[in-house]
Amino acid sequence: AIEYTDVQKDTTKSKLAGKTIVCFGDSITGNQPYPYSYPDIVADMTGATVYNVGFGGCCMSDNGQERRLFTMCRLADAIAAGDFSAQENSGVSITYKQGNANINYVPLRIATLESIDWTKVEQKANDATRNASAACLTALAEQVPNMICASADLSNSDKTDGFLKKTKAMTKDDFSGAFFQAGVAELTMACICIGMALHGGVIAGCGTFFVFSDYMKPAIRMAALMRLPVKFIWSHDAFRVGEDGPTHQPVEHLVGLRSIPNIKVYRPADGKETTAAWISALTGKNPSCLFLSRQNLPRLQNSGEKAFKGGYILADSTKKTPDVILIATGSEVNLAVKAKAELKAEGVDVRVVSMPCVEEFEKQSDKYKESVLPKAVRAR
């Protein structure tokens, strides 16, 4: 059973030791200035289990003016609607007093990476990675109540609509949805996601075509400088995109974004690598960039869990030391596999390495990196 202590009135420290605690933001950890922290209570939380719900109270007093906090207002709306389909509750009501607000809350199990059931993600063979990302977003919309996704007028093309289908778009009169339709305003969209990340309590992601990352560059750099875990979702990642002409071909963009410090760049080669990219992105404390294909890609043999290491041997050479190592990402990986077969016919023994995330690969041990890319093989 979850007990409730009104931290604004009851400062009996012993009531918290060994207890299960539901708190709002930093109110019980003493990280906010008085009157929103309670150091007398913080002193003894030995053995306590803390469930942190959102960030701050529903209302805060600011020079006599109450201002609503976005995260908790969404939670209050969900509670009022009785919408807990994707959340687990204890059935115990809590009255939380903040300023003039008296609001009844239900203790929630906040989604963690461990609590997400990734088996619900169904990836199709021979599908575009933008569709594979949509499958992941659908699962996240169902299971992560504090995630908000946005799109710059392209949700049906960048496939962030996988998230939208399980919620609804916000409006100026209704913030109960979890999808933000930004319109043709890529920079504004990215800045709003940065604001949500700075605020806390929200997992923010936004999507558009990769070529339009140009418009978002100042916000991307700021997110990297501040190490904010915004998820940037870009589809139509290949320079061969031709339907809309040369203005929509991201020729130099991948190299440019990889050169920005403090961000992780994921370019998955199939559905299994896309799922791995999303799992990895959700664990990161820095911005994550997912580059997704418009075109269908084959399901690769041996791809999947090894993608968590950032780079791995997808198709090995016959000899222990290959003649050539082909390193590829995204939609070029299957081309490297085809090239391996053709080179084999010419007597060249090739190893194919898929490198969905260089940053993750660089974090691996020297021994692992040497096993994948031996220094002795200079032909790569």
C-alpha positions as CSV (number, residue, x, y, z in Angstrom):
1,A,0.0,0.0,0.0
2,I,1.2,3.5,-0.8
3,E,0.9,5.9,2.2
4,Y,0.6,9.7,1.8
5,T,2.4,12.3,3.7
6,D,1.5,15.9,3.3
7,V,5.0,17.4,3.1
8,Q,3.7,20.9,3.6
9,K,2.3,20.1,7.0
10,D,3.8,16.9,8.4
11,T,7.5,16.9,8.8
12,T,7.8,13.6,10.7
13,K,10.8,12.2,9.0
14,S,10.4,8.6,10.2
15,K,7.2,8.3,8.1
16,L,9.3,8.2,4.9
17,A,12.0,5.8,5.8
18,G,11.4,2.5,4.0
19,K,8.2,3.8,2.4
20,T,7.0,4.0,-1.1
21,I,6.8,7.7,-2.0
22,V,4.9,9.4,-4.8
23,C,6.4,12.9,-5.3
24,F,5.9,15.6,-8.0
25,G,9.1,16.6,-9.6
26,D,11.8,17.7,-7.2
27,S,9.4,18.6,-4.4
28,I,10.6,15.9,-2.2
29,T,14.3,15.7,-3.1
30,G,15.2,19.2,-2.0
31,N,16.4,20.3,-5.4
32,Q,14.1,23.3,-5.6
33,P,14.2,26.4,-3.5
34,Y,11.8,26.9,-0.5
35,P,8.9,26.5,-0.3
36,Y,9.0,23.7,-2.8
37,S,11.6,21.6,-1.0
38,Y,11.5,20.1,2.4
39,P,15.0,19.4,3.7
40,D,13.7,18.1,7.1
41,I,12.0,15.2,5.3
42,V,14.8,14.6,2.8
43,A,17.1,13.8,5.7
44,D,15.7,10.3,6.2
45,M,14.5,8.5,3.1
46,T,16.5,5.3,3.9
47,G,15.0,2.3,2.0
48,A,12.3,4.5,0.4
49,T,11.0,3.8,-3.1
50,V,10.2,7.0,-4.9
51,Y,7.8,7.4,-7.9
52,N,8.5,10.7,-9.5
53,V,5.4,12.0,-11.4
54,G,6.1,14.9,-13.8
55,F,7.9,18.0,-12.7
56,G,6.4,20.4,-10.2
57,G,2.9,20.8,-9.0
58,C,-0.2,21.6,-11.1
59,C,0.0,25.2,-10.0
60,M,2.8,27.3,-8.6
61,S,2.5,30.6,-7.0
62,D,4.6,33.3,-8.7
63,N,4.1,36.7,-7.1
64,G,0.5,35.9,-6.4
65,Q,-0.1,34.7,-9.9
66,E,-0.7,31.0,-10.4
67,R,0.8,29.6,-13.6
68,R,0.1,26.1,-14.8
69,L,2.8,23.7,-15.5
70,F,2.4,21.9,-18.7
71,T,3.3,18.3,-17.7
72,M,1.1,18.2,-14.6
73,C,-1.9,19.8,-16.4
74,R,-1.7,17.0,-19.0
75,L,-1.7,14.5,-16.1
76,A,-4.6,16.2,-14.4
77,D,-6.6,16.1,-17.7
78,A,-5.9,12.4,-18.1
79,I,-7.0,11.7,-14.5
80,A,-10.2,13.7,-15.0
81,A,-10.9,11.7,-18.1
82,G,-10.2,8.4,-16.4
83,D,-7.7,7.6,-19.1
84,F,-5.2,5.1,-17.6
85,S,-5.2,2.6,-20.4
86,A,-1.4,2.6,-20.7
87,Q,-0.6,3.2,-17.0
88,E,-0.8,1.2,-13.9
89,N,-2.3,2.7,-10.7
90,S,-2.5,1.6,-7.1
91,G,-6.2,2.7,-6.7
92,V,-5.2,5.0,-3.9
93,S,-6.2,8.7,-4.2
94,I,-3.8,11.4,-3.1
95,T,-4.6,15.0,-2.3
96,Y,-1.7,17.2,-3.3
97,K,-1.9,20.8,-2.1
98,Q,0.1,23.4,-3.9
99,G,-0.8,27.1,-3.5
100,N,-4.6,27.3,-3.8
101,A,-4.9,24.1,-5.7
102,N,-6.4,20.9,-4.2
103,I,-6.1,18.1,-6.7
104,N,-6.8,14.4,-6.3
105,Y,-4.1,12.3,-8.0
106,V,-3.6,8.5,-8.4
107,P,-0.1,7.2,-7.9
108,L,1.2,6.1,-11.3
109,R,3.9,3.8,-12.5
110,I,6.0,6.0,-14.7
111,A,7.2,4.2,-17.8
112,T,10.9,3.2,-17.9
113,L,12.8,1.6,-20.6
114,E,12.5,-1.7,-18.7
115,S,8.7,-1.4,-18.5
116,I,8.3,-0.9,-22.3
117,D,7.1,-4.1,-24.0
118,W,9.1,-4.0,-27.2
119,T,7.6,-7.3,-28.3
120,K,4.5,-5.2,-29.3
121,V,6.6,-3.7,-32.1
122,E,5.9,-5.7,-35.3
123,Q,8.5,-5.0,-38.0
124,K,7.7,-6.0,-41.5
125,A,10.2,-7.4,-43.9
126,N,11.3,-5.3,-46.9
127,D,9.9,-2.1,-45.5
128,A,11.2,1.5,-45.3
129,T,12.8,2.4,-42.0
130,R,10.4,5.3,-41.6
131,N,7.7,2.7,-41.4
132,A,9.8,0.7,-38.9
133,S,10.1,3.9,-36.8
134,A,6.3,4.4,-37.0
135,A,5.9,0.9,-35.5
136,C,8.2,1.9,-32.6
137,L,6.4,5.2,-32.1
138,T,3.0,3.4,-31.9
139,A,4.3,1.2,-29.1
140,L,5.7,4.3,-27.3
141,A,2.5,6.2,-27.6
142,E,0.7,3.3,-26.0
143,Q,3.2,2.8,-23.2
144,V,4.9,6.1,-22.4
145,P,2.4,8.6,-21.1
146,N,4.9,11.4,-20.7
147,M,6.1,11.4,-24.3
148,I,5.1,14.1,-26.8
149,C,5.8,13.9,-30.5
150,A,5.7,16.7,-33.1
151,S,5.8,17.0,-36.8
152,A,6.3,19.9,-39.2
153,D,3.3,19.4,-41.5
154,L,4.6,16.0,-42.6
155,S,3.4,13.4,-40.1
156,N,2.0,11.1,-42.9
157,S,5.3,11.2,-44.7
158,D,7.9,11.2,-41.9
159,K,5.6,8.5,-40.3
160,T,5.4,10.2,-36.9
161,D,1.7,9.5,-37.5
162,G,2.5,6.1,-36.0
163,F,2.4,8.0,-32.7
164,L,-0.5,10.3,-33.6
165,K,-2.8,7.3,-34.4
166,K,-2.6,6.3,-30.7
167,T,-3.3,9.8,-29.3
168,K,-4.6,13.1,-30.7
169,A,-3.2,16.4,-31.7
170,M,-3.2,19.3,-29.2
171,T,-5.2,22.4,-29.8
172,K,-5.2,25.8,-28.1
173,D,-8.2,24.7,-26.2
174,D,-7.3,21.1,-25.5
175,F,-3.9,19.9,-24.3
176,S,-5.0,16.4,-23.4
177,G,-3.4,14.9,-26.6
178,A,0.3,14.1,-26.9
179,F,0.9,15.1,-30.5
180,F,2.0,18.6,-31.6
181,Q,1.2,19.7,-35.1
182,A,3.9,22.4,-35.7
183,G,3.0,23.3,-39.3
184,V,5.7,24.5,-41.7
185,A,7.9,25.7,-38.8
186,E,10.8,23.3,-38.3
187,L,12.9,25.7,-36.2
188,T,10.0,26.6,-33.9
189,M,9.1,23.0,-33.5
190,A,12.7,22.1,-32.5
191,C,12.9,25.0,-30.1
192,I,9.6,24.0,-28.4
193,C,10.9,20.4,-28.0
194,I,14.1,21.9,-26.4
195,G,11.9,23.9,-24.0
196,M,10.0,20.7,-23.0
197,A,13.3,18.9,-22.4
198,L,14.5,21.8,-20.3
199,H,11.3,21.9,-18.3
200,G,11.6,18.2,-17.5
201,G,9.1,15.4,-17.1
202,V,8.6,15.1,-20.9
203,I,10.2,13.0,-23.5
204,A,10.1,15.2,-26.6
205,G,10.6,14.1,-30.2
206,C,10.0,15.9,-33.6
207,G,10.0,14.8,-37.2
208,T,10.3,16.2,-40.7
209,F,12.3,15.5,-43.9
210,F,16.0,15.2,-43.5
211,V,16.8,18.0,-45.9
212,F,14.8,20.4,-43.7
213,S,17.3,19.9,-40.8
214,D,19.0,22.9,-42.3
215,Y,16.2,25.1,-40.9
216,M,16.6,23.4,-37.4
217,K,20.4,23.7,-37.2
218,P,20.6,26.4,-34.5
219,A,18.2,24.4,-32.3
220,I,20.1,21.2,-32.9
221,R,23.3,22.9,-31.9
222,M,21.7,24.3,-28.7
223,A,20.3,20.9,-27.8
224,A,23.8,19.5,-28.2
225,L,25.4,22.2,-26.2
226,M,22.9,21.8,-23.4
227,R,22.9,17.9,-23.7
228,L,19.1,17.7,-23.9
229,P,17.7,14.3,-24.9
230,V,15.4,15.5,-27.7
231,K,14.7,12.9,-30.4
232,F,15.1,14.3,-33.9
233,I,13.3,12.1,-36.4
234,W,14.3,12.7,-40.1
235,S,12.9,10.7,-43.0
236,H,13.9,10.7,-46.7
237,D,17.5,10.4,-45.7
238,A,19.2,9.3,-48.9
239,F,20.6,11.7,-51.5
240,R,18.9,9.7,-54.2
241,V,15.4,11.0,-53.2
242,G,14.3,12.4,-56.5
243,E,10.5,12.9,-56.5
244,D,10.8,16.5,-55.3
245,G,13.9,17.5,-57.1
246,P,17.4,18.5,-56.0
247,T,16.0,20.8,-53.3
248,H,15.0,17.8,-51.3
249,Q,18.2,15.8,-51.6
250,P,20.2,15.7,-48.3
251,V,23.6,15.5,-49.9
252,E,25.9,17.1,-47.3
253,H,23.6,17.0,-44.2
254,L,24.7,13.6,-42.7
255,V,28.3,14.6,-42.6
256,G,27.4,18.0,-41.1
257,L,25.3,16.6,-38.3
258,R,27.8,13.9,-37.4
259,S,30.4,16.7,-36.9
260,I,28.3,18.3,-34.1
261,P,29.6,17.1,-30.6
262,N,27.3,15.6,-28.0
263,I,24.7,14.1,-30.3
264,K,24.1,10.5,-31.4
265,V,23.4,9.8,-35.0
266,Y,21.5,6.7,-35.9
267,R,21.1,5.5,-39.5
268,P,19.5,2.1,-39.3
269,A,19.6,-0.4,-42.2
270,D,16.4,-2.3,-41.6
271,G,13.5,-2.7,-39.1
272,K,15.5,-4.5,-36.5
273,E,18.2,-1.9,-36.5
274,T,15.5,0.8,-36.3
275,T,14.0,-0.8,-33.1
276,A,17.5,-1.0,-31.6
277,A,18.1,2.7,-32.5
278,W,14.9,3.8,-30.7
279,I,15.8,1.7,-27.6
280,S,19.3,3.2,-27.6
281,A,18.0,6.8,-28.2
282,L,15.6,6.5,-25.2
283,T,18.5,5.6,-22.9
284,G,20.6,8.5,-24.0
285,K,21.1,11.8,-22.1
286,N,22.1,13.7,-25.2
287,P,20.1,14.5,-28.4
288,S,19.5,11.6,-30.7
289,C,19.1,11.9,-34.5
290,L,17.3,9.1,-36.4
291,F,17.8,9.1,-40.2
292,L,15.2,7.0,-41.9
293,S,14.7,5.8,-45.5
294,R,11.7,6.6,-47.7
295,Q,12.4,3.5,-49.9
296,N,11.8,0.0,-48.8
297,L,14.9,-1.9,-47.6
298,P,15.4,-5.7,-47.3
299,R,15.5,-7.4,-43.9
300,L,19.1,-8.2,-43.3
301,Q,20.4,-11.5,-42.1
302,N,22.2,-11.2,-38.8
303,S,21.1,-7.7,-38.0
304,G,19.4,-6.8,-34.7
305,E,20.7,-6.9,-31.1
306,K,24.4,-6.4,-32.2
307,A,23.3,-2.9,-33.4
308,F,23.4,-1.7,-29.8
309,K,27.1,-1.7,-30.1
310,G,26.9,0.9,-32.8
311,G,28.8,-1.1,-35.3
312,Y,29.1,-4.9,-35.9
313,I,30.1,-7.5,-38.4
314,L,27.0,-8.2,-40.5
315,A,28.5,-10.5,-43.1
316,D,32.0,-11.8,-42.4
317,S,34.8,-12.9,-44.7
318,T,35.8,-16.5,-45.2
319,K,39.4,-15.8,-44.0
320,K,40.1,-14.6,-40.5
321,T,41.6,-11.5,-41.9
322,P,39.5,-10.1,-44.8
323,D,41.0,-8.5,-47.9
324,V,38.6,-5.6,-47.7
325,I,36.1,-4.2,-45.2
326,L,33.0,-2.5,-46.5
327,I,31.5,-0.1,-43.9
328,A,28.0,1.1,-44.6
329,T,25.0,2.7,-42.9
330,G,21.3,2.8,-43.6
331,S,20.1,2.1,-47.1
332,E,23.7,1.5,-48.3
333,V,24.2,-1.6,-46.1
334,N,22.2,-3.9,-48.4
335,L,24.3,-2.5,-51.4
336,A,27.4,-3.5,-49.5
337,V,26.1,-7.0,-49.0
338,K,25.4,-7.3,-52.7
339,A,28.9,-5.9,-53.5
340,K,30.4,-8.6,-51.2
341,A,28.8,-11.3,-53.3
342,E,30.1,-9.8,-56.6
343,L,33.6,-9.3,-55.2
344,K,33.7,-12.9,-54.0
345,A,33.2,-14.0,-57.6
346,E,36.3,-12.0,-58.4
347,G,38.3,-13.6,-55.6
348,V,38.1,-10.8,-53.1
349,D,37.2,-11.8,-49.6
350,V,35.1,-9.1,-48.0
351,R,33.7,-8.3,-44.5
352,V,30.6,-6.1,-44.3
353,V,30.3,-3.9,-41.3
354,S,27.0,-2.2,-40.5
355,M,27.6,1.0,-38.6
356,P,24.2,2.4,-37.5
357,C,25.8,4.7,-34.8
358,V,29.4,5.7,-34.9
359,E,29.1,7.4,-31.4
360,E,28.0,4.1,-29.8
361,F,30.7,2.2,-31.6
362,E,33.4,4.6,-30.3
363,K,32.2,3.8,-26.7
364,Q,33.0,0.1,-27.1
365,S,36.2,-1.5,-25.8
366,D,39.4,-1.4,-27.8
367,K,39.2,-5.2,-28.0
368,Y,35.8,-5.1,-29.6
369,K,36.6,-2.4,-32.0
370,E,39.7,-4.2,-33.1
371,S,37.6,-7.4,-33.7
372,V,35.3,-5.5,-36.0
373,L,37.8,-3.2,-37.7
374,P,41.3,-4.7,-37.4
375,K,44.0,-2.2,-37.9
376,A,45.9,-4.6,-40.1
377,V,43.2,-4.2,-42.8
378,R,43.8,-0.9,-44.4
379,A,41.6,-1.5,-47.4
380,R,38.2,-0.3,-46.1
